[in-house]
Amino acid sequence: MGKELWLLRHGKAERFEVTEDYDRKLKKRGKRDARRIGEWMQTNGLIPDVIISSPATRALLTAKIVSDAIDKDRHDIQQEKRLYDEGIVRVKSVLAECPAELGRVLMVGHNPEFEDLLAYLVDPAGLPEVDKLLPTAGFVRLGLPDDWSKLPQGCAKLLAITNPKALLEEDAG
């Protein structure tokens, strides 16, 4: 397992009825949670080689907040429309195009695509039994084989799932 894929679901967003889904903005909690995850990543030395984000407003803003927290230039965030509402095959195609020299890729996007990708890449026995694998602003680290273009079912090892609520509980404890 030479590569790491990090999946970050966007922060809590305003309700769908308020605006078009693509244009939904982050709520105050969504911004706070994205900042908390970004600060936690910085503290733990989790700095990706590249950040690839869905261009949907809530995902891109989450990516920018995290980018600021880990001291990466937010202008280097790659926007990829295949991460928005196009299914797991399209998400995998984004990974397949990642240059071989990249070791750690952070993708910022949405469910159900990210949970579907998790369920595909990780053997079901390696996943926790929870209602929602990836809540808003949830962060997953996966160990992957050395070739981004060859990701067969069950090839990944789940390294960690972190969510802002757990970080808040850690800080309080």
N, C-alpha and C positions, 0 to 999 in steps of 0.2 A: 504494500500500500504506500505508494510514493506521493500521491496527490491528495489534496484536501478540497472538498466542496463544502462551502458554507452557504446555507439557505437562511435568509432572513425574511420573514413575512412582514409586510408593512405594518405600521402602527395603527392603533384604533382610529377609524375614520368616521366622518359624519354619515348619517343614515342615507341610504340609497334614494329615498323619497325626496330629499332636499335638492339633489342635483343629479346629473347624469353620472352613472357609475364611474366612468373613466376620469371624471373631473372631481371626484370626491376628495375633500381636503382632510388633513389630519385634525383630530380633536386635540385639545390641550393635553389629555392623557396620552394620546398617540405620540405627540412630540416629546413629552417627558420620558416615555418608555423607550423611544428610539435613542434619545440622548443617554439614558441609563445603560442600554445595551452597548452603545458606542464607547462609553467611558469604561465599561467592564472589559470590552475588547482591548482597549488601549492599555489598561492596567495589566491584562494578562498576555500582552504581546501578540495579540491576534490581529495582525495587519495583513490584509490580503494583497496579492500581487495586482489584482484588478477587481473593480466593482462593476457588475453588470446589473442594470435595473430595468424593470418595466417602466415605460414612459408614463404610466397612469400617475396622476398627481400625487396620490397618497404614497405610492411606492417610491417615486423619485424624491419626494421630500424626506422620506425615511432614509433613503440612501445618502442624501446631502447632509442630514443631521449626523448620521454615523460617520460619514467621511470627515466632517469637521472635528468630531470627537477623537478620531484616530489620526488626526493631522495628515490626511491625504487631501490632495487638491480636488475639490468637488467638480472641477471642470474636466477631470479625467474619468468621471463616471460614464460608462458606456450605456446608452439607452438602447434597449432591444424590445421591439414590439412583440416578438414571439413569446415574451414572458407574460403577456397580458391576454388571458382568456383564449389561448390557442391550444391548450392540452399538453400532455406529457411528451408526446412525440416531438412537438415543436420546441419544448424546453430542452430536451435531449439534443436536438440539432444545434442549439446555441452552444452547449458544452462541447459537442463534436468539433466545433470550429475554433475552440480555444487553442492558442499556440502551445506546443509541447513544452516550452520553457516555463510556462506558468505552473507554479506549484500549489498556490492557494487562491481559489476563485470564490468571491462572495457574490451571490445572486440575490437580488431583492425583488420580491414579487408577491404572489397571491396563492391562496387556496382556491380551488381544490388542487391546482397543478402541483404545488410544492408537497402537499401531503401524498398525492398520487406518486410523485417522483420518489419520495422517501419509501413508500410501500413497495415500489418497484426495485429500488437499488439495494435495500436492506432486507435480509432474510426476515420474515415475519417473527421468528423466534427472537430476533435481536432488537425488536421494537417494544417499548413499554406499552402496557395495556392501560390506555387512557382514552377519554372521550375525544379529545382533540390533541393530536400530536403537535400541531403548530398553531398556538394561539397568536393573536396579534402581537407583533414585535418579538415573536419567538425566534430563536436562533439555533440552528442545527449544524454540527460539525460531522462530516463524513470522511472517512478514509477511503480513497479510491485507488484502483490500479493506475499504472503509469501512463495510460493512453486515454485522453479525454474522449476520443472517438469510439472507443470500444468499452461500453458500459453495459454488460449483460445483466439480466435480472439477478439480484442477490449478490452482486459483486462488491458492495460497499460494506464498510464496518461503521456502525454508529459510534462515534466518539463521545458525543455529548448533545444534550438538548438543554437549552437555557432559556428562561423567559424572565421578563422584567419583574413579575410578581415574586418569583423565587429570589431574585437579587435584592428586592426590597425587604423580604423576610430575613435574608442573610445580614443585611445592614442593621436591621432592628435587633437581631439576636446577638 
